[in-house]
Amino acid sequence: MAKKKKKFVEPEGGWLFHPSGDMCMSCPRLLDDCSHLEFANMKAVMETYESHKIVKCTEYVHGDNEWTKLQNFKQGVLSYVGSHYS
């Protein structure tokens, strides 16, 4: 028998909408202020047990941002150092 998906009842104060954090971390606009975006009108991808709905941001741009560039640089340095001192 198929398991029923749990449906959450809307909280008294309404839902709080926010973008999926993994999308933010890989978006070139990571450091931009996105508070003007209407997250309530975006597609919800998950509801939490509290009062949050996580949404798929319509302004998401796939690509490198400063965070991923730093991580890639760090990995490159560690690989270079490791290969020369092993």
C-alpha positions as CSV (number, residue, x, y, z in Angstrom):
1,M,0.0,0.0,0.0
2,A,1.3,3.4,-1.0
3,K,2.4,5.7,1.9
4,K,0.3,8.9,2.0
5,K,2.1,12.2,1.7
6,K,1.7,14.2,4.9
7,K,-0.1,17.4,4.2
8,F,0.6,20.3,6.6
9,V,-2.1,22.6,7.8
10,E,-1.5,26.3,7.2
11,P,-0.2,27.8,10.4
12,E,-2.1,30.6,12.1
13,G,0.2,33.3,11.0
14,G,0.5,32.0,7.5
15,W,3.5,30.4,5.7
16,L,7.0,31.8,5.6
17,F,8.5,31.4,2.2
18,H,12.3,31.2,1.5
19,P,14.5,29.9,-1.3
20,S,16.3,26.6,-1.3
21,G,19.7,27.3,0.3
22,D,21.6,25.0,-2.1
23,M,20.4,27.0,-5.0
24,C,21.6,30.2,-3.3
25,M,25.0,28.8,-2.6
26,S,25.6,28.1,-6.3
27,C,24.0,31.2,-7.7
28,P,26.3,34.1,-9.0
29,R,23.9,36.4,-7.2
30,L,24.8,34.9,-3.8
31,L,25.8,38.3,-2.3
32,D,22.9,40.3,-3.8
33,D,19.9,41.4,-1.8
34,C,17.0,39.2,-2.9
35,S,14.5,40.5,-0.4
36,H,12.5,42.2,-3.2
37,L,11.7,38.8,-4.8
38,E,8.2,37.4,-4.2
39,F,8.9,34.0,-2.8
40,A,5.3,33.4,-2.0
41,N,4.5,33.2,-5.8
42,M,7.3,30.7,-6.5
43,K,6.8,26.9,-6.7
44,A,7.1,25.3,-3.3
45,V,9.4,22.3,-3.3
46,M,9.1,21.4,0.4
47,E,7.0,22.1,3.4
48,T,8.6,21.9,6.8
49,Y,6.9,20.7,10.0
50,E,6.8,24.3,11.3
51,S,5.6,27.1,9.1
52,H,8.1,27.3,6.3
53,K,7.8,26.5,2.6
54,I,11.0,26.2,0.7
55,V,10.6,27.4,-2.9
56,K,12.5,27.1,-6.2
57,C,13.7,30.6,-7.0
58,T,12.7,31.9,-10.4
59,E,15.7,34.2,-10.5
60,Y,18.2,31.5,-9.9
61,V,21.1,31.5,-12.4
62,H,23.3,28.4,-12.7
63,G,27.0,29.3,-12.6
64,D,30.0,30.0,-10.5
65,N,29.9,32.6,-7.8
66,E,32.5,34.0,-5.5
67,W,31.9,31.1,-3.0
68,T,32.3,28.3,-5.5
69,K,35.3,30.1,-7.1
70,L,37.0,30.2,-3.6
71,Q,36.2,26.6,-2.9
72,N,37.6,25.5,-6.3
73,F,40.7,27.7,-5.8
74,K,41.2,26.1,-2.3
75,Q,40.9,22.6,-3.7
76,G,43.4,23.5,-6.4
77,V,45.9,24.8,-4.0
78,L,45.6,21.8,-1.7
79,S,46.0,19.4,-4.7
80,Y,49.1,21.3,-5.8
81,V,50.7,21.3,-2.4
82,G,49.7,17.7,-1.7
83,S,51.2,16.5,-5.0
84,H,54.5,18.3,-4.3
85,Y,55.0,17.1,-0.8
86,S,53.9,13.5,-1.0
